[in-house]
Amino acid sequence: MSDEHIFAEEILPVQSATAAGVERAIRWLILIIMALLGGELLWLLVIIPGLPLSRVEITGIPEMDKPLVLEKAGIGPRSSYLTVDSRRAERGIKTLYQIESVQVIKHFPNSVEIILKGRIAAAQSFAVIQGKVCPVLFDRQGLIFMIGPTGQHRDAFQSVPILSGVMDTEPVLGIRLSPLFHALLVNLELIHTSAPELLATISEIRINRKAFDVYDLILYPVHSRIRVHVGAELNEDMLRYVMLILNVCVSRGDKIEEIDFRTGIASYTIKEASSG
């Protein structure tokens, strides 16, 4: 046997042992990496979502009582991403009459966002409750969603017109006014949205019932003692026309008690001269 052959036989076992060692090291490295990845996935997918929520964000109505919203949503200090039921939370929050709609969005792995949309007041009225006069807010559907100004909600009462003659009984949160007034409330909300400065010229709108399902309106301007009689429909164009005629009469100094627009043509009643 030649010297070269002997040398090759001595080298091959050494190379085989080295390759086997590298292979084992690679296997262990792969196993360690898989174990680390598995642990990371277990932490990310199971442990963190099961921990108490790191953040609950409530947006849409800054003045809303956040602890009350969380209570209605069923979210407490120990609630987690896994335990929060979005649909159930939305149903709970919607029991608050101030809320028109709500979205509860879970953000993986450990936070929740609650987006609120409040009811928009179309008008207000006044009622005697337990011997006290309280303002009452209702939306375009006639739903009573707030009674009495509290905290920052006071602004909502100050920004909408007074509508009198609409309630026959003591108001309760959640009840609705007669569908008879639905069209009027929708129009008032539209005017309040598009031309709030126009609606601000009216201090009170009184319902003048003529029959069970028929009524017209009496408007009381802020800066005039002249009553304005209109039909049941009150929109922005009608109100602008009313205020134009009213301003003309006031500027001329006419002794007018009431202007009647129910026929589509303005007619007026002269104040009777006082005797004495």
Secondary structure, DSSP 8 states (H G I E B T S, - for coil): --HHHHHHHHHHHHHHHHHHHHHHHHHHHHHHHHHHHHHHHHIIIIIHHHSB-SEEEEES-TTS-HHHHHHHHT--TT-BTTT--HHHHHHHHTTSTTEEEEEEEEETTTEEEEEEEE----EEEEEEETTEEEEEEE-TT-BEEEES--GGGHHHHHTS-EEES--SS---TT-B--GGGHHHHHHHHHHHHH-HHHHTTEEEEEEEEEETTEEEEEEEESS---EEEE-S---HHHHHHHHHHHHHHHHHT--EEEEE-TTSS-EEEE------
